[in-house]
């Protein structure tokens, strides 16, 4: 399927296609190894959180913060 064909699909078909792709990709997760730097990044985040240098946001706060960067 080409990008042009996807652009011409109605929204509900695009969402259906996306769900099918995600379902297919998520079945293969055992084949995907996380890069080594993921572990390092998680440890660094945990350290910042433990020291109080990083705070948690709920999902709505996180979305609002991300959207403010583009404004």
N, CA, C and O atoms as CSV, one atom per row, in Angstrom:
chain,resi,resn,atom,element,x,y,z
A,1,UNK,N,N,0.848,-1.170,0.000
A,1,UNK,CA,C,0.000,0.000,0.000
A,1,UNK,C,C,0.897,1.238,0.000
A,1,UNK,O,O,1.838,1.337,0.787
A,2,UNK,N,N,0.600,2.152,-0.869
A,2,UNK,CA,C,1.422,3.356,-0.984
A,2,UNK,C,C,0.943,4.438,-0.016
A,2,UNK,O,O,-0.160,4.371,0.528
A,3,UNK,N,N,1.801,5.428,0.180
A,3,UNK,CA,C,1.446,6.558,1.037
A,3,UNK,C,C,0.227,7.284,0.478
A,3,UNK,O,O,-0.626,7.739,1.239
A,4,UNK,N,N,0.140,7.394,-0.828
A,4,UNK,CA,C,-1.008,8.057,-1.457
A,4,UNK,C,C,-2.297,7.290,-1.169
A,4,UNK,O,O,-3.330,7.889,-0.869
A,5,UNK,N,N,-2.231,5.976,-1.261
A,5,UNK,CA,C,-3.415,5.157,-0.968
A,5,UNK,C,C,-3.842,5.327,0.488
A,5,UNK,O,O,-5.034,5.391,0.787
A,6,UNK,N,N,-2.874,5.400,1.382
A,6,UNK,CA,C,-3.193,5.588,2.797
A,6,UNK,C,C,-3.837,6.950,3.016
A,6,UNK,O,O,-4.807,7.064,3.765
A,7,UNK,N,N,-3.305,7.986,2.369
A,7,UNK,CA,C,-3.861,9.335,2.505
A,7,UNK,C,C,-5.316,9.385,2.065
A,7,UNK,O,O,-6.101,10.172,2.594
A,8,UNK,N,N,-5.676,8.556,1.108
A,8,UNK,CA,C,-7.032,8.588,0.558
A,8,UNK,C,C,-8.028,7.769,1.375
A,8,UNK,O,O,-9.231,7.832,1.123
A,9,UNK,N,N,-7.543,7.003,2.350
A,9,UNK,CA,C,-8.445,6.211,3.172
A,9,UNK,C,C,-9.229,7.107,4.121
A,9,UNK,O,O,-8.716,8.131,4.571
A,10,UNK,N,N,-10.469,6.732,4.429
A,10,UNK,CA,C,-11.190,7.472,5.468
A,10,UNK,C,C,-10.535,7.219,6.827
A,10,UNK,O,O,-9.848,6.216,7.019
A,11,UNK,N,N,-10.754,8.123,7.746
A,11,UNK,CA,C,-10.108,8.050,9.059
A,11,UNK,C,C,-10.328,6.702,9.746
A,11,UNK,O,O,-9.384,6.139,10.301
A,12,UNK,N,N,-11.547,6.178,9.721
A,12,UNK,CA,C,-11.808,4.916,10.423
A,12,UNK,C,C,-11.009,3.761,9.810
A,12,UNK,O,O,-10.641,2.825,10.519
A,13,UNK,N,N,-10.741,3.817,8.518
A,13,UNK,CA,C,-9.926,2.779,7.875
A,13,UNK,C,C,-8.449,2.952,8.238
A,13,UNK,O,O,-7.731,1.966,8.405
A,14,UNK,N,N,-7.999,4.197,8.359
A,14,UNK,CA,C,-6.622,4.446,8.785
A,14,UNK,C,C,-6.398,3.898,10.197
A,14,UNK,O,O,-5.380,3.265,10.477
A,15,UNK,N,N,-7.362,4.152,11.072
A,15,UNK,CA,C,-7.258,3.647,12.439
A,15,UNK,C,C,-7.271,2.125,12.470
A,15,UNK,O,O,-6.517,1.511,13.224
A,16,UNK,N,N,-8.116,1.520,11.663
A,16,UNK,CA,C,-8.179,0.059,11.586
A,16,UNK,C,C,-6.845,-0.503,11.099
A,16,UNK,O,O,-6.346,-1.485,11.647
A,17,UNK,N,N,-6.278,0.112,10.085
A,17,UNK,CA,C,-4.990,-0.312,9.549
A,17,UNK,C,C,-3.892,-0.170,10.603
A,17,UNK,O,O,-3.047,-1.053,10.754
A,18,UNK,N,N,-3.913,0.944,11.324
A,18,UNK,CA,C,-2.929,1.165,12.368
A,18,UNK,C,C,-3.040,0.102,13.461
A,18,UNK,O,O,-2.023,-0.405,13.934
A,19,UNK,N,N,-4.251,-0.233,13.858
A,19,UNK,CA,C,-4.461,-1.262,14.874
A,19,UNK,C,C,-3.968,-2.622,14.394
A,19,UNK,O,O,-3.365,-3.369,15.165
A,20,UNK,N,N,-4.216,-2.945,13.140
A,20,UNK,CA,C,-3.736,-4.211,12.597
A,20,UNK,C,C,-2.209,-4.263,12.572
A,20,UNK,O,O,-1.606,-5.276,12.927
A,21,UNK,N,N,-1.594,-3.163,12.149
A,21,UNK,CA,C,-0.133,-3.099,12.135
A,21,UNK,C,C,0.439,-3.235,13.538
A,21,UNK,O,O,1.403,-3.970,13.752
A,22,UNK,N,N,-0.156,-2.523,14.500
A,22,UNK,CA,C,0.339,-2.591,15.868
A,22,UNK,C,C,0.202,-4.007,16.425
A,22,UNK,O,O,1.120,-4.514,17.069
A,23,UNK,N,N,-0.935,-4.639,16.181
A,23,UNK,CA,C,-1.137,-6.010,16.659
A,23,UNK,C,C,-0.083,-6.938,16.076
A,23,UNK,O,O,0.448,-7.800,16.777
A,24,UNK,N,N,0.217,-6.765,14.813
A,24,UNK,CA,C,1.218,-7.599,14.168
A,24,UNK,C,C,2.614,-7.329,14.734
A,24,UNK,O,O,3.358,-8.265,15.027
A,25,UNK,N,N,2.965,-6.062,14.887
A,25,UNK,CA,C,4.281,-5.713,15.414
A,25,UNK,C,C,4.458,-6.142,16.865
A,25,UNK,O,O,5.545,-6.564,17.259
A,26,UNK,N,N,3.410,-6.040,17.655
A,26,UNK,CA,C,3.535,-6.361,19.075
A,26,UNK,C,C,3.679,-7.857,19.318
A,26,UNK,O,O,4.145,-8.258,20.385
A,27,UNK,N,N,3.296,-8.686,18.366
A,27,UNK,CA,C,3.492,-10.128,18.509
A,27,UNK,C,C,4.965,-10.487,18.425
A,27,UNK,O,O,5.377,-11.531,18.932
A,28,UNK,N,N,5.754,-9.648,17.800
A,28,UNK,CA,C,7.164,-9.922,17.569
A,28,UNK,C,C,8.070,-9.302,18.630
A,28,UNK,O,O,9.286,-9.259,18.447
A,29,UNK,N,N,7.497,-8.819,19.739
A,29,UNK,CA,C,8.305,-8.095,20.712
A,29,UNK,C,C,9.410,-8.933,21.330
A,29,UNK,O,O,10.417,-8.382,21.774
A,30,UNK,N,N,9.252,-10.242,21.372
A,30,UNK,CA,C,10.309,-11.080,21.938
A,30,UNK,C,C,11.550,-11.089,21.046
A,30,UNK,O,O,12.644,-11.414,21.507
A,31,UNK,N,N,11.382,-10.736,19.783
A,31,UNK,CA,C,12.511,-10.692,18.857
A,31,UNK,C,C,13.282,-9.383,18.936
A,31,UNK,O,O,14.399,-9.285,18.427
A,32,UNK,N,N,12.692,-8.384,19.570
A,32,UNK,CA,C,13.311,-7.067,19.623
A,32,UNK,C,C,14.001,-6.862,20.960
A,32,UNK,O,O,13.354,-6.842,22.007
A,33,UNK,N,N,15.275,-6.716,20.920
A,33,UNK,CA,C,16.028,-6.433,22.139
A,33,UNK,C,C,16.173,-4.926,22.281
A,33,UNK,O,O,16.438,-4.224,21.305
A,34,UNK,N,N,15.999,-4.441,23.482
A,34,UNK,CA,C,16.208,-3.018,23.726
A,34,UNK,C,C,17.690,-2.710,23.612
A,34,UNK,O,O,18.530,-3.509,24.026
A,35,UNK,N,N,18.011,-1.553,23.051
A,35,UNK,CA,C,19.420,-1.168,22.984
A,35,UNK,C,C,19.994,-1.007,24.394
A,35,UNK,O,O,19.252,-0.722,25.333
A,36,UNK,N,N,21.278,-1.184,24.544
A,36,UNK,CA,C,21.930,-1.097,25.853
A,36,UNK,C,C,21.676,0.251,26.521
A,36,UNK,O,O,21.538,0.316,27.743
A,37,UNK,N,N,21.614,1.327,25.738
A,37,UNK,CA,C,21.435,2.645,26.328
A,37,UNK,C,C,20.080,2.805,27.005
A,37,UNK,O,O,19.927,3.686,27.850
A,38,UNK,N,N,19.087,1.976,26.658
A,38,UNK,CA,C,17.778,2.061,27.332
A,38,UNK,C,C,17.935,1.802,28.823
A,38,UNK,O,O,17.376,2.521,29.651
A,39,UNK,N,N,18.699,0.770,29.159
A,39,UNK,CA,C,18.921,0.465,30.573
A,39,UNK,C,C,19.606,1.606,31.287
A,39,UNK,O,O,19.248,1.947,32.414
A,40,UNK,N,N,20.599,2.203,30.629
A,40,UNK,CA,C,21.300,3.349,31.219
A,40,UNK,C,C,20.341,4.509,31.440
A,40,UNK,O,O,20.362,5.142,32.495
A,41,UNK,N,N,19.507,4.787,30.455
A,41,UNK,CA,C,18.556,5.904,30.563
A,41,UNK,C,C,17.549,5.653,31.680
A,41,UNK,O,O,17.187,6.577,32.408
A,42,UNK,N,N,17.095,4.414,31.819
A,42,UNK,CA,C,16.154,4.090,32.900
A,42,UNK,C,C,16.805,4.262,34.271
A,42,UNK,O,O,16.180,4.788,35.192
A,43,UNK,N,N,18.055,3.823,34.410
A,43,UNK,CA,C,18.760,3.984,35.686
A,43,UNK,C,C,18.974,5.462,36.009
A,43,UNK,O,O,18.809,5.884,37.154
A,44,UNK,N,N,19.343,6.247,34.989
A,44,UNK,CA,C,19.538,7.686,35.213
A,44,UNK,C,C,18.244,8.359,35.653
A,44,UNK,O,O,18.248,9.204,36.547
A,45,UNK,N,N,17.144,7.981,35.023
A,45,UNK,CA,C,15.852,8.551,35.398
A,45,UNK,C,C,15.475,8.146,36.815
A,45,UNK,O,O,14.992,8.973,37.589
A,46,UNK,N,N,15.691,6.883,37.160
A,46,UNK,CA,C,15.398,6.413,38.516
A,46,UNK,C,C,16.246,7.160,39.539
A,46,UNK,O,O,15.758,7.502,40.616
A,47,UNK,N,N,17.503,7.416,39.214
A,47,UNK,CA,C,18.382,8.165,40.122
A,47,UNK,C,C,17.887,9.597,40.308
A,47,UNK,O,O,17.855,10.108,41.427
A,48,UNK,N,N,17.495,10.251,39.189
A,48,UNK,CA,C,16.971,11.623,39.290
A,48,UNK,C,C,15.686,11.649,40.100
A,48,UNK,O,O,15.469,12.564,40.895
A,49,UNK,N,N,14.850,10.674,39.909
A,49,UNK,CA,C,13.588,10.592,40.648
A,49,UNK,C,C,13.863,10.393,42.135
A,49,UNK,O,O,13.235,11.041,42.973
A,50,UNK,N,N,14.786,9.510,42.467
A,50,UNK,CA,C,15.112,9.229,43.867
A,50,UNK,C,C,15.706,10.457,44.560
A,50,UNK,O,O,15.483,10.668,45.752
A,51,UNK,N,N,16.465,11.269,43.810
A,51,UNK,CA,C,17.095,12.451,44.405
A,51,UNK,C,C,16.154,13.652,44.457
A,51,UNK,O,O,16.490,14.679,45.045
A,52,UNK,N,N,14.982,13.527,43.847
A,52,UNK,CA,C,14.031,14.637,43.819
A,52,UNK,C,C,14.259,15.604,42.678
A,52,UNK,O,O,13.572,16.620,42.569
A,53,UNK,N,N,15.229,15.288,41.821
A,53,UNK,CA,C,15.525,16.169,40.692
A,53,UNK,C,C,14.522,16.016,39.563
A,53,UNK,O,O,14.494,16.827,38.638
A,54,UNK,N,N,13.710,14.991,39.635
A,54,UNK,CA,C,12.707,14.755,38.592
A,54,UNK,C,C,11.379,14.426,39.261
A,54,UNK,O,O,11.325,13.640,40.207
A,55,UNK,N,N,10.317,15.033,38.763
A,55,UNK,CA,C,8.991,14.779,39.316
A,55,UNK,C,C,8.122,14.083,38.281
A,55,UNK,O,O,8.370,14.165,37.078
A,56,UNK,N,N,7.112,13.405,38.766
A,56,UNK,CA,C,6.188,12.707,37.886
A,56,UNK,C,C,5.058,13.629,37.474
A,56,UNK,O,O,4.642,14.502,38.235
A,57,UNK,N,N,4.568,13.428,36.269
A,57,UNK,CA,C,3.393,14.125,35.767
A,57,UNK,C,C,2.355,13.091,35.406
A,57,UNK,O,O,2.683,12.007,34.925
A,58,UNK,N,N,1.088,13.432,35.641
A,58,UNK,CA,C,0.068,12.516,35.135
A,58,UNK,C,C,-0.056,12.753,33.626
A,58,UNK,O,O,0.512,13.705,33.091
A,59,UNK,N,N,-0.785,11.898,32.965
A,59,UNK,CA,C,-0.842,11.931,31.505
A,59,UNK,C,C,-1.348,13.269,30.979
A,59,UNK,O,O,-0.800,13.797,30.011
A,60,UNK,N,N,-2.377,13.821,31.598
A,60,UNK,CA,C,-2.927,15.101,31.134
A,60,UNK,C,C,-1.896,16.217,31.282
A,60,UNK,O,O,-1.766,17.058,30.393
A,61,UNK,N,N,-1.167,16.233,32.387
A,61,UNK,CA,C,-0.111,17.236,32.584
A,61,UNK,C,C,0.998,17.069,31.550
A,61,UNK,O,O,1.497,18.049,30.997
A,62,UNK,N,N,1.372,15.832,31.298
A,62,UNK,CA,C,2.435,15.555,30.327
A,62,UNK,C,C,2.030,16.031,28.933
A,62,UNK,O,O,2.829,16.655,28.235
A,63,UNK,N,N,0.791,15.738,28.525
A,63,UNK,CA,C,0.327,16.185,27.206
A,63,UNK,C,C,0.327,17.702,27.113
A,63,UNK,O,O,0.742,18.265,26.100
A,64,UNK,N,N,-0.142,18.373,28.177
A,64,UNK,CA,C,-0.174,19.835,28.166
A,64,UNK,C,C,1.243,20.405,28.065
A,64,UNK,O,O,1.471,21.375,27.343
A,65,UNK,N,N,2.189,19.807,28.784
A,65,UNK,CA,C,3.564,20.279,28.741
A,65,UNK,C,C,4.163,20.089,27.349
A,65,UNK,O,O,4.826,20.986,26.828
A,66,UNK,N,N,3.933,18.933,26.755
A,66,UNK,CA,C,4.451,18.677,25.406
A,66,UNK,C,C,3.845,19.635,24.393
A,66,UNK,O,O,4.545,20.132,23.510
A,67,UNK,N,N,2.553,19.896,24.513
A,67,UNK,CA,C,1.898,20.802,23.586
A,67,UNK,C,C,2.409,22.226,23.734
A,67,UNK,O,O,2.441,22.974,22.757
A,68,UNK,N,N,2.810,22.613,24.945
A,68,UNK,CA,C,3.294,23.982,25.163
A,68,UNK,C,C,4.629,24.228,24.465
A,68,UNK,O,O,4.956,25.372,24.148
A,69,UNK,N,N,5.401,23.173,24.221
A,69,UNK,CA,C,6.665,23.323,23.515
A,69,UNK,C,C,6.454,23.751,22.064
A,69,UNK,O,O,7.284,24.456,21.491
A,70,UNK,N,N,5.346,23.322,21.481
A,70,UNK,CA,C,5.082,23.656,20.093
A,70,UNK,C,C,4.392,24.995,19.906
A,70,UNK,O,O,4.258,25.485,18.784
A,71,UNK,N,N,3.955,25.586,21.015
A,71,UNK,CA,C,3.190,26.840,20.916
A,71,UNK,C,C,4.072,28.034,20.699
A,71,UNK,O,O,3.577,29.156,20.596
